[in-house]
Amino acid sequence: MAFEGLSEKLQETFKNLRGKGVVTEKDIDAAMREVRLALLEADVNFKVVKQFVADVKEKALGADVMKSLTPGQQVVKIVKDQLVDMMGGTNSKLTYSPSGFTVYMLVGLQGTGKTTTCGKLASWLKQNGKKPMLCACDVYRPAAIDQLEVVGKAVNTPVFTMRDEKDPVKIAKAAMDDAERKGLNVLIVDTAGRLQIDEALMEELVNLKKAIKPHEILLVVDALTGQDAVNIATGFNDRLGVDGIIMTKMDGDSRGGAALSAKAVTGKPIKFMGVGEKYDALEPFHPDRIASRILGMGDMMSLIEQAESTYTQEEAERLERKFRKNQFDLNDFLEQMSQVNKLGGVGKILDMMPGLSAADRKNIDTGRGAKELENYKAVILSMTKEERADPKILNASRRKRIAAGSGQSVSTINKLIKSYDEMRAMMKKMNDPKALRRNKLFRGLM
């Protein structure tokens, strides 16, 4: 999970501070020491951390905060606001050419996931009403053209290639003509990368930029490389002038320092983040939502947006009633787990839920994939109506019978019941009056 380590440390730091009726300068100093260490351990740029802590401390020691009725909550709000500012303030949206035809040029080092990101971006653009084409301008890497064609087929997007041409400028110009002739309105140019920034790479990209005049140059960087990603972004921007960053592999980066530092160091916003291998796993980067996730305030807006693309209105209303009443059986559980997988898995949803601490998330099994879902389905379908409605009656003999009928082990049945009980406990915790009041206060501070 992105920012997992940082989130856990910051939530623990502010746990006691939130409930204090009086906050002293000593309390602020102690909290800021922990915040500084947490940010450095998350691989955030040292200069960025120094400025961040100084800004938070200055605002936290202000008279309005120290004399307020909820000083601890006010300090948390200041930290959240500063995190948002550090990451760019607001979501930097992808822009389109006013002429109606838009060219995006994707650049980056080799191995950052640039070609796959071309497909993800095409998929996102199609969902937003655009008609994209991919263009293969990597004429050096073996099988680069073949890879882009595979990507294009996977996202049902045409790919322009000129296998015998070695000049990227000629390829890109021909692709622009072909796309416009076919009535398409976006061209995504996949450029060549290197294992490191070198003069030949930059010269080629500069020439390509001059020739096709892209509406935006998007730099693809690997979040797992930490501050190296920020340094690479600085190098590309100094020479080429990029308009935005796409941070890949965010789902595998538990620290998140690159994402937190990129805007402050380079001055260029992160526009998208890759959060999985599937072609729909590209999300617009919202600094305010990310800050809320880090501090355990949840990200209900992103969850709602994703749910709207997965659920019908009727399904959403029925799910809401089940969650509110905390009344659902194993049939409902199976149905919801299927929908959960469509939304990206349990871990991703818990990441967006307010009121759940990092410790709460660790106590919930998040490793339920498609294969496990099929095993659970076999188990549930082997139960009687009474057993599905009330799993508490599943004694040892019943579980042995279900195991034999479903072809699954008793341990799988036990794991299913454990997962079901965890979900019930999670919903009960979320519907607890104290948690609801706390979440309401958080939303007021957000």
DASULLIN-V746191 format. One record per pair of residues at least 12 apart in sequence whose ideal C-beta (glycine too) atoms are under 6 Angstrom apart, sorted by the first residue. I is the first residue (numbers start at 1). J is the second residue. D is the distance in Angstrom with one decimal. If there is no record, write none. Layout:
i->I j->J d->D
i->I j->J d->D
//
This chain:
i->1 j->347 d->5.9
i->1 j->351 d->5.8
i->2 j->250 d->4.7
i->2 j->253 d->5.6
i->2 j->256 d->5.3
i->3 j->256 d->4.0
i->3 j->294 d->5.0
i->4 j->254 d->4.3
i->5 j->254 d->5.2
i->5 j->255 d->5.9
i->6 j->38 d->5.6
i->6 j->42 d->4.1
i->6 j->256 d->5.9
i->7 j->294 d->4.8
i->7 j->358 d->5.5
i->8 j->358 d->3.7
i->9 j->38 d->3.9
i->10 j->38 d->5.6
i->11 j->296 d->4.7
i->11 j->357 d->5.6
i->11 j->358 d->5.4
i->13 j->31 d->5.7
i->13 j->34 d->4.2
i->14 j->76 d->5.2
i->17 j->31 d->5.7
i->17 j->72 d->4.3
i->18 j->72 d->4.5
i->18 j->73 d->5.8
i->20 j->72 d->4.5
i->23 j->71 d->4.0
i->23 j->72 d->5.7
i->28 j->60 d->5.0
i->32 j->53 d->5.2
i->32 j->57 d->5.3
i->36 j->49 d->5.9
i->36 j->53 d->5.0
i->42 j->255 d->4.4
i->42 j->256 d->5.6
i->42 j->257 d->4.8
i->43 j->226 d->4.3
i->43 j->227 d->5.9
i->43 j->255 d->4.8
i->43 j->257 d->3.0
i->44 j->257 d->4.4
i->44 j->260 d->4.8
i->44 j->261 d->5.3
i->45 j->261 d->4.0
i->45 j->265 d->5.6
i->48 j->261 d->5.2
i->48 j->264 d->4.6
i->52 j->82 d->5.8
i->52 j->86 d->6.0
i->55 j->82 d->5.7
i->56 j->78 d->5.6
i->56 j->79 d->5.7
i->56 j->82 d->5.2
i->59 j->78 d->4.9
i->60 j->75 d->4.9
i->60 j->78 d->5.5
i->77 j->445 d->4.3
i->80 j->291 d->5.0
i->80 j->295 d->5.6
i->83 j->291 d->3.9
i->84 j->287 d->4.7
i->84 j->288 d->5.0
i->84 j->291 d->4.8
i->86 j->264 d->5.5
i->87 j->263 d->5.6
i->87 j->287 d->3.7
i->88 j->263 d->4.1
i->88 j->269 d->4.5
i->88 j->287 d->5.1
i->91 j->284 d->5.8
i->91 j->286 d->4.6
i->92 j->269 d->3.5
i->92 j->271 d->5.4
i->94 j->271 d->5.9
i->97 j->215 d->4.6
i->101 j->180 d->5.8
i->101 j->185 d->5.6
i->102 j->186 d->5.0
i->102 j->215 d->4.8
i->103 j->187 d->4.8
i->103 j->212 d->5.7
i->103 j->214 d->4.5
i->103 j->215 d->5.6
i->104 j->188 d->5.1
i->104 j->216 d->5.4
i->104 j->218 d->5.9
i->105 j->189 d->4.7
i->105 j->214 d->3.9
i->105 j->217 d->4.8
i->106 j->118 d->5.8
i->106 j->190 d->5.9
i->106 j->218 d->5.3
i->106 j->220 d->5.7
i->107 j->191 d->5.3
i->107 j->205 d->5.7
i->107 j->219 d->5.6
i->108 j->193 d->5.6
i->108 j->219 d->5.7
i->108 j->220 d->3.8
i->109 j->193 d->5.0
i->110 j->193 d->3.8
i->110 j->194 d->5.8
i->110 j->195 d->5.4
i->112 j->220 d->4.9
i->112 j->221 d->5.8
i->112 j->222 d->4.5
i->112 j->248 d->5.9
i->113 j->248 d->4.2
i->114 j->220 d->4.5
i->115 j->147 d->5.3
i->115 j->148 d->5.5
i->115 j->190 d->5.5
i->117 j->220 d->5.1
i->117 j->246 d->5.7
i->118 j->134 d->5.5
i->118 j->188 d->5.2
i->118 j->190 d->4.8
i->119 j->151 d->3.7
i->119 j->155 d->4.7
i->119 j->279 d->5.2
i->120 j->279 d->5.3
i->120 j->282 d->3.9
i->121 j->188 d->5.9
i->122 j->155 d->5.1
i->122 j->157 d->4.4
i->122 j->188 d->5.9
i->123 j->155 d->4.5
i->123 j->279 d->4.7
i->123 j->280 d->5.9
i->124 j->282 d->5.3
i->125 j->186 d->5.7
i->130 j->186 d->4.9
i->131 j->184 d->4.6
i->131 j->185 d->5.3
i->132 j->157 d->5.7
i->132 j->186 d->4.0
i->132 j->188 d->5.7
i->133 j->158 d->4.9
i->133 j->160 d->5.9
i->133 j->179 d->4.4
i->133 j->184 d->4.9
i->133 j->187 d->5.4
i->134 j->148 d->5.8
i->134 j->152 d->5.0
i->134 j->157 d->5.8
i->134 j->159 d->4.5
i->134 j->188 d->5.2
i->135 j->160 d->4.8
i->135 j->172 d->5.9
i->135 j->175 d->3.9
i->135 j->187 d->5.7
i->135 j->189 d->4.7
i->136 j->148 d->4.6
i->136 j->161 d->4.7
i->136 j->190 d->5.8
i->137 j->168 d->4.1
i->137 j->171 d->5.3
i->137 j->172 d->5.6
i->137 j->189 d->5.4
i->137 j->190 d->6.0
i->137 j->191 d->5.2
i->138 j->190 d->5.9
i->138 j->192 d->4.2
i->139 j->166 d->5.0
i->140 j->192 d->5.1
i->145 j->161 d->5.2
i->148 j->190 d->5.6
i->154 j->279 d->5.9
i->155 j->279 d->5.1
i->160 j->175 d->3.9
i->160 j->178 d->5.6
i->168 j->208 d->5.4
i->169 j->208 d->5.8
i->169 j->211 d->4.4
i->172 j->189 d->5.4
i->172 j->212 d->4.8
i->175 j->187 d->5.8
i->197 j->235 d->4.8
i->202 j->239 d->4.8
i->205 j->240 d->5.6
i->216 j->243 d->4.2
i->217 j->242 d->4.8
i->217 j->243 d->5.3
i->218 j->244 d->5.4
i->218 j->246 d->5.5
i->219 j->233 d->5.8
i->219 j->236 d->5.2
i->219 j->242 d->4.4
i->219 j->245 d->5.1
i->220 j->246 d->4.9
i->221 j->233 d->5.7
i->222 j->248 d->5.5
i->222 j->249 d->5.5
i->223 j->247 d->4.9
i->223 j->249 d->5.1
i->223 j->250 d->5.0
i->223 j->253 d->4.1
i->223 j->258 d->5.0
i->224 j->249 d->5.2
i->224 j->252 d->6.0
i->224 j->253 d->5.4
i->226 j->257 d->5.5
i->226 j->258 d->5.6
i->229 j->258 d->4.2
i->230 j->258 d->5.7
i->230 j->261 d->5.0
i->230 j->262 d->5.5
i->230 j->265 d->5.0
i->233 j->245 d->6.0
i->233 j->266 d->4.8
i->234 j->266 d->5.3
i->237 j->266 d->5.4
i->237 j->268 d->5.8
i->242 j->268 d->5.6
i->244 j->269 d->5.5
i->244 j->271 d->3.8
i->245 j->262 d->5.7
i->245 j->268 d->5.8
i->245 j->270 d->4.7
i->246 j->272 d->4.6
i->247 j->259 d->5.4
i->247 j->270 d->5.3
i->247 j->273 d->4.7
i->248 j->274 d->4.0
i->250 j->273 d->4.3
i->250 j->274 d->6.0
i->250 j->275 d->5.3
i->251 j->275 d->4.6
i->251 j->276 d->5.4
i->270 j->285 d->4.3
i->272 j->284 d->6.0
i->272 j->285 d->6.0
i->273 j->285 d->5.2
i->289 j->302 d->5.5
i->293 j->351 d->5.8
i->296 j->357 d->5.7
i->297 j->354 d->5.4
i->297 j->442 d->4.7
i->298 j->352 d->5.6
i->298 j->353 d->5.1
i->298 j->354 d->2.9
i->299 j->352 d->4.1
i->302 j->352 d->5.7
i->303 j->352 d->4.3
i->306 j->343 d->5.3
i->310 j->342 d->4.8
i->310 j->343 d->5.8
i->323 j->427 d->5.6
i->326 j->427 d->5.1
i->326 j->428 d->5.5
i->326 j->431 d->5.9
i->329 j->388 d->5.4
i->329 j->389 d->4.8
i->330 j->380 d->5.1
i->330 j->388 d->4.4
i->330 j->391 d->6.0
i->331 j->388 d->5.3
i->333 j->420 d->5.1
i->334 j->377 d->5.9
i->334 j->380 d->5.2
i->337 j->373 d->5.7
i->346 j->366 d->4.4
i->346 j->368 d->5.7
i->347 j->366 d->3.6
i->354 j->439 d->4.6
i->355 j->430 d->5.6
i->355 j->435 d->4.5
i->355 j->439 d->5.0
i->364 j->422 d->5.1
i->365 j->419 d->5.7
i->375 j->408 d->5.6
i->375 j->412 d->5.5
i->376 j->416 d->5.1
i->378 j->406 d->4.3
i->378 j->408 d->5.8
i->379 j->406 d->4.8
i->379 j->408 d->5.3
i->379 j->413 d->5.5
i->379 j->416 d->5.6
i->382 j->402 d->4.8
i->382 j->405 d->3.9
i->382 j->406 d->4.0
i->383 j->402 d->5.8
i->391 j->417 d->5.6
i->399 j->413 d->5.0
//
